[in-house]
Each structure stands twice: as structure tokens, then as C-alpha cells.
Amino acid sequence: MNIEIKKSQKPVKYEDALRFMEKRVLEIHQKKSNDLIWILEHKDLYTAGKSYKENEILDKSIKILKTNRGGKITYHGPGQLICYFVMDLKKRKKDIRKFISIIEKTIVETLKYYNINTFPDKDNIGIWYNENSKIKKIAAIGVRVSKWIAYHGFSININNDLKKYDAIIPCGIKDKGVTNLKNIKDQNYEAIENKLVENFILNLKS
């Protein structure tokens, strides 16, 4: 299993990241390139997936970038870990649901390493944390599949500005909140991207 691991130290413009992934999709389809896991960060940005609704934008002054991933509206910005991937599902039995489960398992296992217990929800995609009986999202997942190649990815809130979510209904879910790792447990998360990539690769092989 040849997977390129790419880590960007400076914030990457969303449009540039999308173009890079779409180019990699084509290269993998043509058998000219390997699968990819890409760790990065974006500057302040709201993106809308294909199933978003206009009434999920609460602050009409914000700029929304429409994208071709699945899902609804979410926020990206400093202090949030983005993990993009481009993966050939033809090597993985063409099972999209299983691939989503691998992503969910990877995030849950990574956060458990930091003694934070989280869980997926079959009705509301993403990874969730029970904070004093209030269910809050800690990680968002958005995937698109083209030619049986999955791309886009997921994000984990580490120490990002949670007030930015007040401008939208995150992922279209009104009755649940959003949190980040620093709010849950103030500890050193510098090595989290390495642990995440390690778990992702192990789960892809299993």
C-alpha cells in the first residue's frame, strides 16, 4: 500500500487544496500517482457542501465558498487540523460506508490516546463528545467519491475560535453544539497529526 504523506507547515488556500486533490484523483485514475494523506490548516473560511440550505447561514454578511464535497456548511480556520486524502476505493472493495467507518475509527482512536472519549453517530456524520450531557461536535467529515476514488477529508477542532460557528448552523444540526480539544482537556496536542496518520494507515490496512 503506497500512500504519500504530505504535511504543510503554512496555511493552504482552500481553492489550491481542492485543485491539488482533483488533479490527484485524475492521476490515480490513470495509475500515474499514489494515494495521499495530507495534513494542513486553512485560514478563516466557511465552506458549503452539496446538501446545504440557505437558512443555515445565520450571518448573511459572511462569505460562503460552495464546494463539491458531501455535507453542509462548516467553518475552517487557525487551530483546526485538516486531514485531506485521495484514496482509491477500488483497492478497498468499493465500500464507501466501510471507508467512512475507517475515518471515524481513526479519529476516535486518536482522541482516546489523549484520554478523550468520543463517538460517531449514524444519524449525524462526524465525531461527537458528551460534555456534561450536552452533545458537541469535535470533528467534521466530508467526502466526495469520483471514479471510485474518495477525496476531501475531515477536520478536528484543537484550539480554534468557536465563536466563528455562531454565524452558521454547523453541518445543518441545530440541537447540538461544537467544541474543541483545548476546551475539553488543556494539554499538549503537538504530536496529534503524527498519531492520526499512524492510526489512519493502520486502519486502512486492517
Secondary structure, DSSP 8 states (H G I E B T S, - for coil): --EEEEE-SS---HHHHHHHHHHHHHHHHTT-S-EEEEEE---SEEEE-TT--GGGBS-TTS-EEE-SSSS-EEEE-TTEEEEEEEEEGGGGTT-HHHHHHHHHHHHHHHHHHTT---EE-SSS-SEEEEETTEEEEEEEEEEEEETTEEEEEEEEESS--GGGGGGB-GGG-SS-EE--HHHH--S--TTHHHHHHHHHHHHHH-
